[in-house]
C-alpha cells in the first residue's frame, strides 16, 4: 500500500505502556487457568480487600490463586493482584460472570471520582471519559479516542486482521494539570518522568492523561474555560505534535489490548505492541482533532533509525525480537534506537509484506496468559511467517528505510 510522509518529529520520547511489575509472575505460575472469552464460564465472586490503606470491594472472578496472593478480574475489566493478607472477605453465588453494562460502569466512575471535586463522566463511542477539565477539552479528546478506536479497527480489518468487539467500556481519565496527573500516577504505582504525559495500565485497563495543551492551567483565575478556538491554537504550537503523539500512542495500546490484537499479560513480544502504537502515533495537525488513521512516516523514528544503522549494529532485528529488555532497560539512547527499529519493522511489514504481517499478528493475538514464551518460540513464530533468511530481511528492510524521505 502507498504510505505518505508527514511531520517534523523534532522531539522523540519513550512512551512505554505501563506494566505492573507485580504481575510478571503470571507467565510462570499460570498453568491451567485461561483468561479467555467472557462467557458463562465462572461463578460470580465478591471480595473485600485492603488497597493503599483503604477497604475496597470488587465483584468478578478469580483468575489465579496462590498461597501468597490472588489475581482477580473485576466486572469492570480491572485486574487486581491482592496479597492474601489483604483479602478481607470472599463469597460467591450462582450467577455467571458477565461484564458490567456501560451505564453501570459510568455510575461507579461517578462514585469514584466525586462531582464535588469537579469531575464529570462523558460517554463517547466505546469510551467513558472521566474529566476535571472543561467539557470542550474532554469532548475534543473524546472525539479523538473514538476516531482512534474506529479507524484502528477498520485499518487492521482491511489489512486482514479482523478484531473483536469490546468486552468492557474503555475508560480514559483526563486530568486538568500535571500535578493531578502525578498524584493519580502515584496512586496507580506508576513512575513518571518529565516528558511523560499519558500512560495505559494493563491492570486497571485505563488510559490516563492530563491537559497537554495546558489551557486549563493558563486560564485559572480567568472567566471561562477552554474553547474550540483555544484548542486550535494549541494545535499550532511547536510542542503539539509530540504531545498528541504520546496520547495517540497510549490510546492505541488500550484499543489493541481490548480488541484482541493482543491479550493483557500474554507473552506477545514487546516490539509488536510498541511497533503498532508507533505506527499510529504520528499526528495530523491539519485535522481538527490532530490525527488521522493512514500511517505516515514517523519522522523522528526514521531519523533515529538511519543514524542507528550507520553504526552497523550486530544482528539488530533478531535481537529486538528475542529481548524485550532492549525497549525497557539500559541507556536511554539505546532504548530509543530500538523503538525506532520497532517502528521501522512495523512500517516495512505493513508496506511490503502485509499478508505475512497479518498472519503474524493473528498468531500473536491468539496468545494468552498461559502461553509459553522462550527464545525458541519467538524465533519459530517469526520464521514461520517471514522466513528464516535473516540476512535477506535485514537487506530488504535497510533498502526500504533508506528510500524513505524525511519531511523537515
C-alpha positions as CSV (number, residue, x, y, z in Angstrom):
1,X,0.0,0.0,0.0
2,X,1.1,3.6,-0.5
3,X,2.3,5.3,2.6
4,X,2.7,9.0,2.9
5,X,5.2,11.2,4.9
6,X,4.2,13.9,7.3
7,X,5.5,15.6,10.4
8,X,8.7,17.2,11.5
9,X,9.2,15.0,14.5
10,X,11.6,17.4,16.2
11,X,11.3,15.6,19.5
12,X,11.0,12.0,20.5
13,X,10.0,10.3,23.7
14,X,9.8,6.8,25.2
15,X,6.1,6.1,25.6
16,X,6.1,2.5,27.0
17,X,2.7,1.5,28.1
18,X,2.8,0.8,31.9
19,X,3.3,-2.7,33.1
20,X,2.6,-3.7,36.7
21,X,5.8,-5.5,37.7
22,X,3.9,-7.4,40.4
23,X,2.0,-9.2,37.6
24,X,5.1,-10.7,35.9
25,X,4.9,-13.9,37.8
26,X,1.7,-14.8,35.9
27,X,3.6,-16.1,33.0
28,X,5.4,-18.6,35.1
29,X,2.8,-19.8,37.5
30,X,-0.4,-19.6,35.5
31,X,-0.5,-23.3,34.4
32,X,-4.1,-24.2,33.8
33,X,-6.3,-21.1,34.0
34,X,-7.1,-19.3,30.8
35,X,-8.4,-15.8,30.8
36,X,-10.2,-16.1,27.6
37,X,-13.6,-15.1,26.2
38,X,-16.0,-13.7,28.6
39,X,-18.7,-16.3,28.6
40,X,-20.6,-18.0,31.4
41,X,-17.5,-19.9,32.5
42,X,-17.1,-18.7,36.1
43,X,-19.5,-18.1,39.0
44,X,-19.6,-14.5,40.2
45,X,-17.3,-13.9,43.1
46,X,-17.4,-11.0,45.6
47,X,-14.4,-9.8,47.5
48,X,-13.4,-7.2,50.0
49,X,-9.7,-6.2,50.3
50,X,-7.3,-3.5,51.5
51,X,-5.5,-1.3,49.0
52,X,-3.5,1.8,49.7
53,X,-4.8,2.0,53.2
54,X,-8.5,1.8,52.2
55,X,-11.0,-1.0,52.1
56,X,-12.3,-1.8,48.6
57,X,-14.9,-4.2,47.2
58,X,-15.0,-5.9,43.8
59,X,-17.1,-8.4,42.0
60,X,-15.8,-10.6,39.3
61,X,-13.9,-13.9,39.0
62,X,-10.7,-15.4,40.3
63,X,-8.0,-15.8,37.6
64,X,-5.3,-17.2,39.8
65,X,-4.8,-18.1,43.5
66,X,-1.5,-19.0,45.2
67,X,-0.8,-19.3,49.0
68,X,0.5,-15.7,48.9
69,X,-1.8,-13.8,46.5
70,X,-4.8,-13.8,44.2
71,X,-5.4,-12.4,40.8
72,X,-9.0,-11.2,40.4
73,X,-10.7,-9.8,37.3
74,X,-13.5,-7.4,38.1
75,X,-16.7,-7.0,36.1
76,X,-15.4,-3.6,35.0
77,X,-12.3,-5.1,33.3
78,X,-9.8,-4.2,36.0
79,X,-7.3,-6.9,37.1
80,X,-6.4,-6.9,40.8
81,X,-3.3,-8.5,42.3
82,X,-4.0,-8.9,46.0
83,X,-1.9,-10.3,48.8
84,X,-3.7,-12.9,50.8
85,X,-3.1,-10.9,53.9
86,X,-5.1,-8.0,52.4
87,X,-8.0,-10.2,51.3
88,X,-10.7,-9.4,54.0
89,X,-13.8,-11.3,52.7
90,X,-14.8,-13.5,49.8
91,X,-18.1,-15.1,48.8
92,X,-19.8,-16.3,45.6
93,X,-23.2,-17.1,44.2
94,X,-24.7,-19.0,41.2
95,X,-24.8,-16.1,38.9
96,X,-22.4,-16.3,35.9
97,X,-19.6,-13.8,35.4
98,X,-20.6,-11.1,32.9
99,X,-19.1,-7.7,32.2
100,X,-20.8,-4.7,33.8
101,X,-23.1,-2.7,31.4
102,X,-21.6,0.6,30.3
103,X,-24.2,2.6,32.3
104,X,-23.3,0.8,35.5
105,X,-19.5,1.4,34.9
106,X,-20.3,5.1,34.4
107,X,-22.2,5.3,37.7
108,X,-19.4,3.6,39.5
109,X,-16.9,6.1,38.0
110,X,-19.1,8.9,39.2
111,X,-18.9,7.5,42.7
112,X,-15.1,7.0,42.4
113,X,-14.5,10.5,41.0
114,X,-16.6,12.8,43.0
115,X,-18.5,15.6,41.2
116,X,-17.8,17.8,44.3
117,X,-14.2,17.8,43.2
118,X,-15.0,18.9,39.7
119,X,-15.1,15.5,37.9
120,X,-17.7,14.5,35.3
121,X,-18.1,11.4,33.1
122,X,-18.7,11.8,29.4
123,X,-19.6,8.9,27.0
124,X,-18.3,8.9,23.5
125,X,-18.5,5.7,21.4
126,X,-16.9,2.9,23.4
127,X,-15.2,5.3,25.7
128,X,-16.1,6.7,29.1
129,X,-14.1,9.9,29.6
130,X,-13.6,10.9,33.2
131,X,-12.5,14.6,33.4
132,X,-12.0,17.6,35.6
133,X,-11.1,19.8,32.6
134,X,-13.6,21.9,30.6
135,X,-16.3,20.0,28.8
136,X,-14.9,21.3,25.5
137,X,-11.5,19.8,26.1
138,X,-13.0,16.5,27.2
139,X,-15.2,16.4,24.1
140,X,-12.1,17.1,21.9
141,X,-10.3,14.1,23.3
142,X,-13.5,12.0,23.3
143,X,-13.7,12.6,19.5
144,X,-10.0,11.6,19.2
145,X,-10.4,8.4,21.3
146,X,-13.4,7.4,19.3
147,X,-11.6,8.1,16.0
148,X,-8.6,6.0,17.0
149,X,-10.8,3.1,18.1
150,X,-12.9,3.0,15.0
151,X,-10.2,3.7,12.4
152,X,-7.7,1.4,14.1
153,X,-10.2,-1.4,13.8
154,X,-11.1,-0.5,10.2
155,X,-7.4,-0.3,9.2
156,X,-6.5,-3.7,10.5
157,X,-9.6,-5.3,9.1
158,X,-8.5,-4.0,5.7
159,X,-5.0,-5.5,6.4
160,X,-6.6,-8.9,7.0
161,X,-6.6,-8.8,10.8
162,X,-10.3,-8.6,11.9
163,X,-10.6,-7.5,15.5
164,X,-13.1,-8.2,18.3
165,X,-15.8,-6.1,19.9
166,X,-15.1,-4.7,23.3
167,X,-16.0,-6.7,26.4
168,X,-15.6,-3.7,28.6
169,X,-16.0,0.1,28.1
170,X,-12.7,1.9,27.6
171,X,-12.0,4.3,30.5
172,X,-9.9,7.4,29.8
173,X,-9.0,9.7,32.7
174,X,-8.4,13.3,31.6
175,X,-6.9,15.4,34.4
176,X,-6.7,19.2,34.5
177,X,-2.9,19.6,35.1
178,X,0.3,17.8,35.6
179,X,0.0,17.9,39.4
180,X,-3.2,15.9,39.2
181,X,-1.6,13.5,36.8
182,X,1.4,13.0,39.1
183,X,-0.9,12.3,42.1
184,X,-3.0,9.8,40.1
185,X,0.1,8.0,38.7
186,X,1.4,7.7,42.3
187,X,-1.9,6.1,43.3
188,X,-1.5,3.7,40.3
189,X,2.1,2.9,41.3
190,X,3.4,4.3,38.0
191,X,6.7,6.2,38.0
192,X,6.5,9.2,35.6
193,X,9.2,11.4,34.2
194,X,9.2,15.0,33.0
195,X,8.3,14.1,29.4
196,X,5.6,11.6,30.2
197,X,2.1,12.9,29.7
198,X,0.0,9.8,29.3
199,X,0.0,6.1,30.1
200,X,-2.0,2.9,29.7
201,X,-2.0,0.5,32.6
202,X,-2.8,-3.2,31.9
203,X,-4.1,-3.9,35.4
204,X,-6.7,-1.1,35.5
205,X,-7.3,-1.2,31.8
206,X,-7.4,2.6,31.9
207,X,-5.6,5.3,29.8
208,X,-4.6,8.3,31.9
209,X,-3.5,11.7,30.7
210,X,-3.7,15.4,31.5
211,X,-4.5,18.7,29.7
212,X,-1.4,18.5,27.5
213,X,-2.4,21.9,26.0
214,X,-2.1,23.5,29.5
215,X,-5.1,25.6,28.5
216,X,-6.8,24.9,31.9
217,X,-3.7,25.9,33.8
218,X,-3.2,29.1,31.8
219,X,-6.9,30.1,32.2
220,X,-7.1,29.7,36.0
221,X,-8.3,32.9,37.6
222,X,-10.0,33.9,34.3
223,X,-13.6,33.7,33.3
224,X,-14.5,30.8,31.0
225,X,-12.5,27.7,30.2
226,X,-11.2,26.0,27.1
227,X,-12.9,26.7,23.8
228,X,-12.6,25.2,20.3
229,X,-10.6,28.3,19.3
230,X,-8.1,27.8,22.2
231,X,-7.7,24.1,21.2
232,X,-7.0,25.0,17.6
233,X,-4.4,27.5,18.9
234,X,-2.8,24.6,20.8
235,X,-2.6,22.5,17.6
236,X,-0.5,25.3,16.0
237,X,2.1,25.2,18.8
238,X,5.5,23.6,18.2
239,X,5.0,21.1,21.0
240,X,1.6,19.9,19.8
241,X,3.0,17.1,17.7
242,X,4.9,15.4,20.5
243,X,2.1,15.8,23.0
244,X,-0.6,14.4,20.7
245,X,1.7,11.6,19.6
246,X,2.0,10.4,23.2
247,X,-1.7,10.3,23.8
248,X,-2.4,8.5,20.5
249,X,0.3,6.0,21.3
250,X,-1.2,5.1,24.6
251,X,-4.8,5.0,23.3
252,X,-3.6,2.7,20.5
253,X,-2.3,0.3,23.3
254,X,-5.7,0.5,25.0
255,X,-7.6,-0.3,21.8
256,X,-5.2,-3.1,20.8
257,X,-5.4,-4.8,24.1
258,X,-9.2,-4.6,24.3
259,X,-10.0,-5.5,20.7
260,X,-7.9,-8.7,20.7
261,X,-4.9,-7.6,18.8
262,X,-3.0,-8.9,21.8
263,X,-4.2,-10.0,25.3
264,X,-3.2,-8.4,28.5
265,X,-0.2,-10.1,30.2
266,X,0.2,-12.6,27.3
267,X,3.8,-13.1,26.1
268,X,3.5,-11.1,23.0
269,X,6.9,-9.7,22.0
270,X,7.2,-6.1,23.1
271,X,8.4,-4.9,19.8
272,X,5.0,-5.9,18.3
273,X,2.9,-3.9,20.9
274,X,5.2,-0.9,20.7
275,X,5.6,-1.1,16.9
276,X,1.8,-0.9,16.3
277,X,1.5,2.1,18.6
278,X,4.4,3.8,17.0
279,X,2.8,3.2,13.6
280,X,-0.3,5.0,14.5
281,X,1.1,7.7,16.8
282,X,2.0,10.2,14.1
283,X,-0.4,13.2,14.3
284,X,-2.0,15.2,11.5
285,X,-2.1,18.8,12.8
286,X,-4.1,19.9,9.7
287,X,-7.1,17.8,11.1
288,X,-9.3,19.4,13.7
289,X,-8.7,16.5,16.1
290,X,-5.0,16.4,15.4
291,X,-4.9,12.9,14.0
292,X,-6.0,10.7,11.1
293,X,-5.5,6.9,10.6
294,X,-3.4,6.4,7.5
295,X,0.1,5.5,8.6
296,X,2.7,8.2,7.8
297,X,6.4,8.2,8.1
298,X,7.3,8.7,11.7
299,X,10.0,11.3,11.1
300,X,11.7,11.3,14.4
301,X,11.9,7.5,14.5
302,X,13.1,7.3,10.9
303,X,15.9,9.8,11.6
304,X,16.9,7.8,14.6
305,X,16.7,4.5,12.7
306,X,19.0,5.8,9.9
307,X,21.6,7.0,12.4
308,X,21.4,3.7,14.3
309,X,22.1,1.6,11.1
310,X,25.0,3.9,10.2
311,X,26.7,2.4,13.3
312,X,26.2,-1.1,11.8
313,X,24.7,-2.8,14.8
314,X,25.1,-6.6,15.0
315,X,22.0,-8.6,14.2
316,X,19.6,-5.9,15.5
317,X,16.3,-7.4,14.1
318,X,16.8,-10.8,15.7
319,X,18.0,-9.2,19.0
320,X,14.9,-7.0,19.2
321,X,12.5,-9.9,18.6
322,X,14.2,-12.0,21.3
323,X,14.8,-9.5,24.0
324,X,12.1,-7.2,25.4
325,X,14.6,-5.5,27.7
326,X,16.0,-3.6,24.7
327,X,12.9,-1.5,24.9
328,X,12.8,-1.2,28.6
329,X,16.2,-1.2,30.2
330,X,19.6,0.3,29.7
331,X,20.7,3.7,28.3
332,X,18.0,6.0,27.0
333,X,19.8,6.3,23.7
334,X,19.8,2.5,23.2
335,X,16.1,2.3,24.1
336,X,15.3,5.0,21.6
337,X,17.3,3.2,18.9
338,X,15.2,0.1,19.4
339,X,12.0,2.0,19.5
340,X,13.0,3.3,16.1
341,X,13.7,-0.2,14.9
342,X,10.3,-1.4,16.2
343,X,8.6,1.3,14.2
344,X,10.8,0.6,11.1
345,X,10.0,-3.1,11.1
346,X,6.3,-2.5,11.6
347,X,6.2,0.1,8.8
348,X,8.1,-2.1,6.5
349,X,5.8,-5.1,7.0
350,X,2.7,-3.1,6.5
351,X,4.1,-1.6,3.3
352,X,5.8,-4.6,1.8
353,X,4.6,-7.8,3.4
354,X,1.1,-7.1,4.6
355,X,-0.2,-10.7,4.3
356,X,2.8,-12.2,6.2
357,X,2.4,-9.5,8.9
358,X,-1.3,-10.2,9.2
359,X,-0.6,-13.9,9.7
360,X,2.0,-13.0,12.4
361,X,-0.4,-10.6,14.2
362,X,-3.1,-13.2,14.2
363,X,-0.7,-15.6,15.8
364,X,0.3,-13.0,18.4
365,X,-3.4,-12.3,19.1
366,X,-4.0,-16.0,19.9
367,X,-1.5,-16.0,22.8
368,X,-2.9,-15.9,26.3
369,X,-1.5,-15.6,29.8
370,X,-0.9,-19.3,29.9
371,X,1.1,-19.3,26.6
372,X,4.7,-20.4,26.9
373,X,7.4,-17.9,26.0
374,X,11.0,-18.7,25.1
375,X,13.7,-17.6,22.5
376,X,12.9,-20.7,20.5
377,X,9.2,-20.0,20.4
378,X,9.8,-16.4,19.3
379,X,12.1,-17.4,16.5
380,X,9.7,-20.1,15.4
381,X,6.8,-17.8,15.3
382,X,8.7,-15.2,13.4
383,X,10.3,-17.5,10.8
384,X,7.1,-19.4,10.1
385,X,5.6,-16.1,9.0
386,X,8.6,-14.2,7.5
387,X,11.0,-17.0,6.6
388,X,14.4,-17.9,8.0
389,X,16.7,-15.8,5.8
390,X,17.6,-13.1,8.3
391,X,20.3,-11.6,6.1
392,X,17.8,-11.0,3.3
393,X,15.3,-9.5,5.7
394,X,17.9,-7.2,7.0
395,X,19.0,-6.1,3.5
396,X,15.4,-5.6,2.3
397,X,14.5,-3.5,5.3
398,X,17.6,-1.4,5.1
399,X,17.0,-0.7,1.4
400,X,13.4,0.2,2.1
401,X,14.2,2.6,5.0
402,X,17.0,4.3,3.0
403,X,14.5,5.2,0.3
404,X,12.0,6.8,2.8
405,X,12.1,10.6,2.7
406,X,12.2,12.8,5.8
407,X,10.0,15.9,5.9
408,X,11.8,18.6,7.8
